[in-house]
Amino acid sequence: MPDALDLIAPAGALPIGTGWRETGASSDIVFPFDGSVICRAPVSTAADSRDALDAAEAARAEVAALTTAQRKAILSDLTARVRAEARRLEDLLVLETGKPRVDCRTEVNRTVVTLEATAEEVSHIHGETVPLDLQELGRGMIGYYTRKPAGVVVGIAGFNYPLLLATHKLAPAIAAGCPVIIKPAPNTPLATIELLAITREILAAHGVTVAAAQLVNGDPIVGETLVRDPRAQVVSFTGSAKIGHLIAQQAAPRKAVLELGSNTGFIVAADADLEAAVDAVLRGGFYANGQACISVQRVVLERGIAQRFTERLVERMGELVFGDPRDLDTNVAPVINAASGERIRAMIDRALAAGATLLTEGPGEGDAAHLAPIVLGDVPADVDVWCEEIFGPVVCLTTVDSVDAAIDLVNDSRYGLQAAIYTASLESAFAAIDRLEAGGVVVNEIPGFRSDIMPYGGVKDSGIGREGPRFAIEEFTVTRMAMIRPRARG
């Protein structure tokens, strides 16, 4: 761990309005691996949120008037700068999230791709003509629509991928011509504050008000103040279903884009490549310490291969290295904090009491956050470790008689973000694509596969709206219809 963090942002201050505001209050940022305090981060208030909204609203006209070339240039420069700062941002992510370095490196690389793709997407914001003469009243008229900035965007991100999640809100807002206010998770604000510091330097270099990109950090009232304010025309939130539902209520009738949780289903058909499917669970169930909303959670095995799959998975669990996230060889590290670890342990205990089988050595003793990778077998479908989102390094196995039954079981959930099937059958693959109730269906790859340019989001309690540069830009803009009669009727 470095003796002092290498930060661009001024100590004790947040990017609010047109400057850096010293907040006075601060909170400890803790390294999840050993509980050490790495720094103190500035904490803002509800009054700071209102001031940020004032500044964003004042900047609306200037930001909306930016040309396509200006928006693209800003995002292109931001891409280059983040790429140049990649290792420093990676180090910050390791320390504040406790994710293995390999996962933090992936997060930074994906952030660069997202910025680059958003810069390219600026050139493709357009409308289309509408044949108004389909109705007699429209004979002789010309109709078309364009897309206009919706207004101030509020982006609220979770702790697990703080830099990437913030970028999926910040970059499309700039592309759409909207001022944006980011609120990171209070325990992981560092890399996001740095992203805003870089963004504001680039905005200033392009002669654009830095109030186009602001950040507040603090408790729920700080975010609620943003969400409830009618000047926040779009709220983009990534986090739990419970909080997402509350935000949707607070924001109504304004738009809320919600990317919420899941308990991802992973089907292994009898004709699947067994070794590849086992490998997918190892790769897809424990990355980011299991703290990913599309990590493998519910593994549904067709009976013909269930025993062989289970035996092989248990044999290979030793390949996963649990340890210090700063080491490149580490695959799994402690979860974000002891409270999360205690919640997960309680879920495991309830599953075991209900008849599930512990197939690995167990969560381990000592600090509650130190959870070694865990596999549970014969998990009943009515326990919370199956029904709800674990958000930890735990994979649950169960067995069914057919692919059809597996699809039905995966669908028997209040969630539906992404799901996956391993199969050699096109018929089974397309049945899954057609019938699985999820925002995305992955065939012969981990359900955690996400290309940052694709439409990403869920159904049911997994949210509403879609991320990905093109699709987020659409969420952050509104259509404006033009209906023209070239010559007025007498």
C-alpha positions as CSV (number, residue, x, y, z in Angstrom):
1,M,0.0,0.0,0.0
2,P,1.4,3.5,-0.9
3,D,2.4,5.7,2.0
4,A,0.3,8.5,0.5
5,L,-2.4,8.3,-2.2
6,D,-1.5,10.0,-5.5
7,L,-4.5,12.2,-6.1
8,I,-5.3,15.0,-8.5
9,A,-8.3,16.2,-6.6
10,P,-7.7,18.7,-3.8
11,A,-7.7,17.2,-0.4
12,G,-11.0,17.6,1.5
13,A,-12.9,19.1,-1.4
14,L,-15.5,18.0,-3.9
15,P,-16.2,19.3,-7.4
16,I,-19.4,21.3,-6.8
17,G,-20.4,24.3,-8.9
18,T,-17.6,25.9,-10.7
19,G,-14.9,25.1,-8.1
20,W,-13.7,22.6,-5.5
21,R,-15.7,23.0,-2.3
22,E,-14.1,22.1,1.0
23,T,-16.8,20.2,2.9
24,G,-15.4,20.2,6.4
25,A,-16.8,16.8,7.1
26,S,-15.1,13.5,6.1
27,S,-15.3,9.8,6.5
28,D,-12.8,6.9,6.6
29,I,-12.1,4.9,3.4
30,V,-11.1,1.4,4.5
31,F,-9.1,-1.2,2.6
32,P,-11.4,-4.3,2.9
33,F,-8.5,-6.8,3.0
34,D,-7.1,-5.7,6.4
35,G,-9.5,-2.9,7.6
36,S,-6.8,-0.3,7.5
37,V,-7.8,3.3,6.8
38,I,-6.3,4.5,3.5
39,C,-7.6,8.1,3.6
40,R,-10.5,10.2,4.7
41,A,-12.8,11.3,1.9
42,P,-14.8,14.6,1.9
43,V,-18.5,14.2,2.7
44,S,-21.1,16.7,1.5
45,T,-24.6,17.7,2.7
46,A,-28.1,18.2,1.4
47,A,-27.2,21.9,0.9
48,D,-24.3,20.9,-1.3
49,S,-26.7,18.8,-3.4
50,R,-29.0,21.8,-3.8
51,D,-26.1,24.0,-4.8
52,A,-24.9,21.4,-7.3
53,L,-28.4,21.4,-8.8
54,D,-28.4,25.2,-9.0
55,A,-25.1,25.1,-10.9
56,A,-26.2,22.3,-13.2
57,E,-29.4,24.1,-14.1
58,A,-27.5,27.3,-14.8
59,A,-25.2,25.3,-17.1
60,R,-28.0,23.6,-19.0
61,A,-28.2,26.0,-22.0
62,E,-24.4,26.1,-22.5
63,V,-24.0,22.3,-22.4
64,A,-27.0,21.7,-24.6
65,A,-25.5,24.2,-27.2
66,L,-22.2,22.3,-27.5
67,T,-21.7,21.1,-31.1
68,T,-21.3,17.5,-32.0
69,A,-17.7,18.2,-32.7
70,Q,-17.2,19.7,-29.3
71,R,-18.8,16.8,-27.4
72,K,-16.8,14.3,-29.3
73,A,-13.6,16.2,-28.7
74,I,-14.2,16.4,-25.0
75,L,-14.9,12.7,-24.8
76,S,-12.0,11.7,-27.0
77,D,-9.6,13.8,-24.8
78,L,-11.2,12.2,-21.7
79,T,-10.6,8.7,-23.1
80,A,-6.9,9.5,-23.8
81,R,-6.4,11.0,-20.3
82,V,-8.0,8.0,-18.5
83,R,-5.9,5.6,-20.6
84,A,-2.8,7.5,-19.5
85,E,-3.9,7.4,-15.8
86,A,-4.9,3.7,-16.0
87,R,-2.4,2.3,-13.5
88,R,-3.1,5.0,-10.9
89,L,-6.8,4.5,-11.2
90,E,-6.3,0.7,-10.9
91,D,-4.4,1.2,-7.7
92,L,-7.1,3.3,-6.2
93,L,-9.8,0.8,-7.1
94,V,-7.8,-2.1,-5.5
95,L,-7.5,-0.1,-2.3
96,E,-11.1,1.2,-2.0
97,T,-13.1,-1.8,-3.3
98,G,-10.8,-4.6,-2.2
99,K,-11.4,-6.3,-5.6
100,P,-8.5,-8.4,-6.9
101,R,-6.1,-6.4,-9.1
102,V,-7.0,-8.4,-12.2
103,D,-10.6,-7.3,-11.8
104,C,-9.7,-3.7,-11.2
105,R,-7.5,-3.7,-14.3
106,T,-10.4,-5.0,-16.2
107,E,-12.6,-2.3,-14.8
108,V,-10.2,0.4,-16.0
109,N,-9.9,-1.1,-19.4
110,R,-13.6,-1.3,-19.8
111,T,-13.9,2.3,-18.7
112,V,-11.6,3.3,-21.5
113,V,-13.6,1.3,-24.0
114,T,-16.9,2.9,-22.7
115,L,-15.5,6.4,-23.1
116,E,-14.1,5.7,-26.5
117,A,-17.4,4.1,-27.7
118,T,-19.4,7.1,-26.3
119,A,-17.2,9.5,-28.2
120,E,-17.9,7.6,-31.4
121,E,-21.6,7.5,-30.6
122,V,-21.9,11.3,-30.5
123,S,-22.0,11.4,-34.3
124,H,-25.0,9.0,-34.4
125,I,-27.5,11.0,-32.4
126,H,-30.2,11.6,-34.9
127,G,-34.0,11.4,-35.6
128,E,-36.0,10.4,-38.6
129,T,-38.8,11.6,-40.8
130,V,-42.4,10.7,-40.1
131,P,-45.0,10.2,-42.9
132,L,-47.6,12.6,-41.6
133,D,-49.7,12.1,-44.8
134,L,-50.7,8.7,-43.6
135,Q,-53.7,10.6,-42.4
136,E,-55.6,12.9,-44.6
137,L,-55.1,15.8,-42.3
138,G,-51.3,15.5,-42.8
139,R,-51.5,15.7,-46.6
140,G,-48.8,18.1,-47.9
141,M,-47.0,18.3,-44.5
142,I,-43.4,17.4,-43.6
143,G,-42.7,15.6,-40.3
144,Y,-39.5,14.7,-38.6
145,Y,-38.1,14.4,-35.0
146,T,-34.8,15.2,-33.5
147,R,-33.4,14.3,-30.1
148,K,-32.8,17.0,-27.5
149,P,-31.0,16.9,-24.2
150,A,-33.4,16.0,-21.4
151,G,-31.8,18.2,-18.8
152,V,-29.8,17.6,-15.7
153,V,-28.8,14.0,-15.2
154,V,-28.2,12.5,-11.7
155,G,-26.0,9.4,-11.8
156,I,-25.8,7.2,-8.6
157,A,-23.4,4.3,-8.7
158,G,-22.7,1.2,-6.6
159,F,-19.5,0.3,-4.7
160,N,-18.6,-2.8,-6.8
161,Y,-17.5,-1.1,-10.0
162,P,-17.4,2.6,-9.0
163,L,-15.3,4.0,-11.9
164,L,-17.0,2.0,-14.7
165,L,-20.5,2.6,-13.4
166,A,-19.9,6.3,-13.0
167,T,-18.5,6.4,-16.6
168,H,-21.7,4.8,-17.9
169,K,-23.6,7.8,-16.6
170,L,-21.1,10.6,-17.0
171,A,-20.0,10.0,-20.6
172,P,-23.5,9.5,-22.2
173,A,-24.7,12.6,-20.3
174,I,-21.9,14.7,-21.9
175,A,-22.6,13.1,-25.3
176,A,-26.3,14.0,-24.9
177,G,-25.6,17.6,-24.0
178,C,-26.7,17.2,-20.3
179,P,-25.1,18.5,-17.2
180,V,-24.5,15.6,-14.8
181,I,-24.1,15.2,-11.1
182,I,-22.5,11.9,-9.9
183,K,-23.0,10.4,-6.5
184,P,-20.7,7.5,-5.8
185,A,-21.1,4.9,-3.0
186,P,-19.8,6.5,0.2
187,N,-17.3,3.8,0.9
188,T,-15.8,3.9,-2.7
189,P,-15.6,7.5,-3.9
190,L,-11.9,7.9,-4.6
191,A,-11.5,6.7,-8.3
192,T,-14.8,8.5,-9.1
193,I,-13.6,11.8,-7.6
194,E,-10.5,11.4,-9.7
195,L,-12.6,10.8,-12.8
196,L,-14.4,14.0,-12.2
197,A,-11.2,15.9,-11.6
198,I,-9.9,14.8,-14.9
199,T,-13.2,15.5,-16.7
200,R,-13.4,19.1,-15.3
201,E,-9.8,19.8,-16.4
202,I,-10.7,18.7,-19.9
203,L,-14.0,20.7,-19.9
204,A,-12.0,23.8,-18.8
205,A,-9.4,23.2,-21.6
206,H,-12.3,23.2,-24.1
207,G,-13.7,26.4,-22.7
208,V,-16.8,24.7,-21.2
209,T,-18.2,25.4,-17.8
210,V,-16.9,22.8,-15.3
211,A,-20.4,22.8,-13.7
212,A,-21.3,20.4,-16.5
213,A,-19.8,17.6,-14.4
214,Q,-20.1,17.7,-10.6
215,L,-19.9,15.2,-7.7
216,V,-21.5,14.9,-4.3
217,N,-20.7,12.3,-1.7
218,G,-22.5,11.4,1.5
219,D,-25.4,9.7,3.2
220,P,-28.8,8.9,1.6
221,I,-30.2,12.4,2.2
222,V,-27.5,13.8,-0.1
223,G,-28.8,11.5,-2.9
224,E,-32.5,11.9,-2.0
225,T,-32.1,15.7,-2.3
226,L,-30.9,15.3,-5.9
227,V,-33.5,12.7,-6.8
228,R,-36.6,14.5,-5.5
229,D,-35.7,17.8,-7.1
230,P,-37.7,18.5,-10.3
231,R,-34.6,19.9,-12.0
232,A,-33.2,16.4,-12.1
233,Q,-34.9,15.3,-15.3
234,V,-33.2,11.9,-15.4
235,V,-32.0,9.7,-12.5
236,S,-29.7,6.8,-13.5
237,F,-29.1,4.4,-10.6
238,T,-27.1,1.2,-10.2
239,G,-27.7,-0.7,-7.0
240,S,-30.1,-2.8,-5.1
241,A,-33.7,-3.4,-6.0
242,K,-34.9,-2.0,-2.7
243,I,-33.2,1.3,-3.1
244,G,-34.1,1.4,-6.8
245,H,-37.8,1.1,-6.1
246,L,-37.5,4.0,-3.6
247,I,-35.6,6.2,-6.1
248,A,-38.3,5.5,-8.8
249,Q,-40.9,6.7,-6.4
250,Q,-39.0,9.8,-5.3
251,A,-38.2,10.7,-8.9
252,A,-41.7,10.2,-10.4
253,P,-43.0,11.4,-12.8
254,R,-39.5,12.1,-14.1
255,K,-37.4,9.4,-15.8
256,A,-35.5,6.8,-13.7
257,V,-33.1,4.4,-15.4
258,L,-32.6,1.6,-13.0
259,E,-29.9,-1.2,-13.2
260,L,-30.7,-3.3,-10.2
261,G,-29.8,-6.6,-8.7
262,S,-30.2,-10.2,-9.8
263,N,-29.7,-13.8,-8.7
264,T,-28.3,-15.0,-12.0
265,G,-29.4,-18.3,-13.4
266,F,-26.8,-20.6,-15.2
267,I,-28.2,-23.7,-16.9
268,V,-26.0,-26.7,-17.8
269,A,-27.7,-29.0,-20.3
270,A,-26.9,-32.7,-20.5
271,D,-25.2,-32.2,-23.9
272,A,-22.9,-29.3,-22.6
273,D,-19.2,-29.3,-22.8
274,L,-18.8,-30.2,-19.1
275,E,-15.3,-28.9,-18.6
276,A,-16.1,-25.6,-20.2
277,A,-19.2,-25.2,-18.1
278,V,-17.2,-25.9,-14.9
279,D,-14.6,-23.4,-16.0
280,A,-17.4,-20.8,-16.6
281,V,-18.6,-21.2,-13.0
282,L,-15.1,-20.7,-11.7
283,R,-14.6,-17.6,-13.9
284,G,-18.2,-16.3,-13.5
285,G,-19.1,-17.0,-10.0
286,F,-16.3,-15.4,-8.0
287,Y,-14.8,-12.5,-10.0
288,A,-15.1,-9.2,-8.1
289,N,-15.4,-11.3,-5.0
290,G,-18.8,-12.4,-6.2
291,Q,-20.0,-8.8,-5.9
292,A,-21.3,-8.5,-9.4
293,C,-25.0,-8.4,-10.2
294,I,-24.5,-10.9,-13.1
295,S,-22.1,-13.2,-11.4
296,V,-23.1,-16.9,-11.4
297,Q,-25.4,-17.6,-8.5
298,R,-28.0,-20.3,-9.3
299,V,-26.6,-23.2,-11.3
300,V,-29.3,-25.5,-12.6
301,L,-28.0,-28.8,-13.8
302,E,-29.7,-31.3,-16.0
303,R,-29.8,-34.6,-14.1
304,G,-27.7,-36.6,-16.6
305,I,-24.6,-34.6,-15.8
306,A,-25.3,-33.2,-12.4
307,Q,-23.1,-35.6,-10.4
308,R,-20.1,-35.4,-12.8
309,F,-20.4,-31.6,-12.9
310,T,-20.6,-31.2,-9.2
311,E,-17.6,-33.5,-8.6
312,R,-15.5,-31.7,-11.2
313,L,-16.4,-28.3,-9.9
314,V,-15.5,-29.2,-6.3
315,E,-12.2,-30.7,-7.6
316,R,-11.3,-27.5,-9.3
317,M,-12.2,-25.0,-6.6
318,G,-8.6,-25.3,-5.4
319,E,-7.5,-23.4,-8.5
320,L,-9.0,-20.2,-7.0
321,V,-6.5,-18.2,-5.0
322,F,-8.0,-16.4,-2.0
323,G,-5.8,-13.6,-0.6
324,D,-4.5,-10.1,-0.9
325,P,-6.2,-8.2,-3.8
326,R,-3.0,-6.3,-4.5
327,D,-1.5,-9.5,-5.9
328,L,-2.0,-10.3,-9.5
329,D,-2.4,-14.0,-8.6
330,T,-5.4,-13.4,-6.3
331,N,-8.8,-14.5,-7.7
332,V,-10.9,-13.8,-4.7
333,A,-10.5,-11.4,-1.7
334,P,-12.7,-10.3,1.2
335,V,-16.0,-8.7,0.5
336,I,-16.5,-5.0,0.9
337,N,-17.0,-5.0,4.7
338,A,-17.9,-7.1,7.8
339,A,-21.6,-6.2,7.6
340,S,-21.8,-7.7,4.1
341,G,-19.9,-10.8,5.2
342,E,-22.2,-11.3,8.2
343,R,-25.3,-11.0,5.9
344,I,-23.9,-13.6,3.5
345,R,-22.9,-16.0,6.3
346,A,-26.4,-15.8,7.7
347,M,-27.9,-16.6,4.3
348,I,-25.6,-19.7,4.1
349,D,-26.6,-20.8,7.6
350,R,-30.3,-20.6,6.7
351,A,-29.7,-22.6,3.5
352,L,-27.8,-25.3,5.4
353,A,-30.6,-25.5,8.0
354,A,-33.1,-25.9,5.2
355,G,-31.2,-28.9,3.8
356,A,-28.5,-27.5,1.5
357,T,-25.1,-29.2,1.5
358,L,-21.8,-27.4,2.0
359,L,-19.5,-28.7,-0.8
360,T,-16.4,-26.7,0.0
361,E,-14.6,-26.0,3.3
362,G,-16.9,-23.2,4.2
363,P,-16.7,-19.5,4.8
364,G,-13.8,-19.7,7.2
365,E,-13.3,-18.2,10.7
366,G,-12.1,-14.7,11.8
367,D,-13.1,-11.5,10.1
368,A,-16.7,-11.8,8.8
369,A,-15.6,-10.2,5.5
370,H,-13.1,-13.0,4.8
371,L,-15.3,-15.4,2.8
372,A,-13.4,-18.1,0.9
373,P,-15.2,-19.2,-2.3
374,I,-18.3,-21.4,-1.4
375,V,-20.4,-23.9,-3.3
376,L,-23.7,-25.1,-1.9
377,G,-25.4,-28.2,-3.3
378,D,-29.1,-29.3,-3.2
379,V,-30.2,-25.8,-2.4
380,P,-34.0,-25.5,-1.8
381,A,-35.7,-23.0,-4.1
382,D,-37.4,-21.2,-1.2
383,V,-34.4,-20.1,0.8
384,D,-33.0,-16.6,0.4
385,V,-29.6,-17.7,-0.8
386,W,-31.4,-19.0,-3.9
387,C,-34.3,-16.4,-4.1
388,E,-32.4,-13.2,-3.4
389,E,-29.1,-11.7,-4.5
390,I,-26.1,-13.0,-2.5
391,F,-23.6,-10.4,-3.8
392,G,-20.7,-12.6,-2.5
393,P,-18.5,-15.5,-3.5
394,V,-21.3,-18.2,-3.2
395,V,-22.6,-20.5,-5.9
396,C,-25.7,-22.6,-5.4
397,L,-26.4,-25.9,-7.3
398,T,-29.6,-27.8,-7.9
399,T,-30.8,-30.5,-10.3
400,V,-33.7,-30.8,-12.7
401,D,-34.9,-33.3,-15.3
402,S,-34.8,-31.3,-18.5
403,V,-33.8,-28.0,-20.1
404,D,-37.5,-26.9,-20.1
405,A,-37.6,-27.5,-16.3
406,A,-34.4,-25.5,-15.9
407,I,-35.8,-22.6,-17.9
408,D,-38.9,-22.6,-15.7
409,L,-36.8,-22.7,-12.5
410,V,-34.6,-19.8,-13.6
411,N,-37.7,-17.8,-14.5
412,D,-39.2,-18.5,-11.1
413,S,-37.6,-15.4,-9.7
414,R,-38.4,-11.7,-9.1
415,Y,-35.2,-10.9,-10.9
416,G,-34.2,-10.9,-14.6
417,L,-30.9,-9.2,-15.5
418,Q,-28.9,-11.8,-17.4
419,A,-29.0,-15.6,-17.6
420,A,-26.9,-18.2,-19.4
421,I,-27.1,-21.7,-20.8
422,Y,-24.3,-24.2,-21.7
423,T,-25.5,-26.6,-24.4
424,A,-24.4,-28.1,-27.8
425,S,-28.0,-27.9,-29.0
426,L,-29.2,-25.1,-31.2
427,E,-32.8,-26.0,-30.2
428,S,-32.0,-25.7,-26.5
429,A,-30.0,-22.4,-27.1
430,F,-32.8,-20.8,-28.9
431,A,-35.4,-22.1,-26.4
432,A,-33.4,-20.3,-23.7
433,I,-33.1,-17.1,-25.7
434,D,-36.8,-17.2,-26.5
435,R,-38.1,-18.1,-23.0
436,L,-35.7,-16.9,-20.4
437,E,-37.1,-13.8,-18.8
438,A,-34.0,-11.6,-18.7
439,G,-32.5,-8.5,-20.3
440,G,-29.8,-10.7,-21.8
441,V,-29.3,-14.4,-22.5
442,V,-25.7,-15.8,-22.9
443,V,-25.0,-19.1,-24.7
444,N,-21.9,-21.0,-23.9
445,E,-20.3,-18.1,-22.0
446,I,-20.5,-16.8,-18.4
447,P,-23.7,-14.8,-17.7
448,G,-21.4,-12.0,-16.5
449,F,-20.4,-11.3,-20.1
450,R,-21.0,-7.7,-20.9
451,S,-19.9,-5.7,-23.8
452,D,-20.0,-2.1,-22.8
453,I,-21.6,-1.1,-26.1
454,M,-24.6,-3.4,-26.0
455,P,-28.0,-2.6,-24.5
456,Y,-27.6,-3.6,-20.9
457,G,-30.4,-3.8,-18.3
458,G,-33.0,-6.1,-16.8
459,V,-36.7,-6.9,-16.5
460,K,-38.9,-7.5,-13.4
461,D,-37.1,-6.3,-10.2
462,S,-33.8,-6.1,-12.1
463,G,-34.7,-2.7,-13.4
464,I,-35.9,-0.6,-16.3
465,G,-34.1,1.2,-19.1
466,R,-30.8,0.3,-20.7
467,E,-27.2,1.3,-20.4
468,G,-24.5,1.2,-23.1
469,P,-23.5,4.4,-24.8
470,R,-26.1,4.5,-27.6
471,F,-28.9,3.4,-25.4
472,A,-28.0,5.6,-22.4
473,I,-27.9,8.6,-24.7
474,E,-31.4,7.8,-25.8
475,E,-32.4,7.6,-22.2
476,F,-30.8,11.0,-21.5
477,T,-32.5,12.7,-24.5
478,V,-36.1,13.4,-25.5
479,T,-37.7,13.5,-28.9
480,R,-38.9,16.7,-30.4
481,M,-41.3,16.4,-33.2
482,A,-41.5,19.0,-36.0
483,M,-44.7,19.1,-38.0
484,I,-44.5,21.6,-40.9
485,R,-47.0,22.7,-43.5
486,P,-44.8,24.6,-46.0
487,R,-47.7,26.8,-47.1
488,A,-50.4,27.7,-44.7
489,R,-53.9,26.7,-45.7
490,G,-56.3,29.5,-46.3
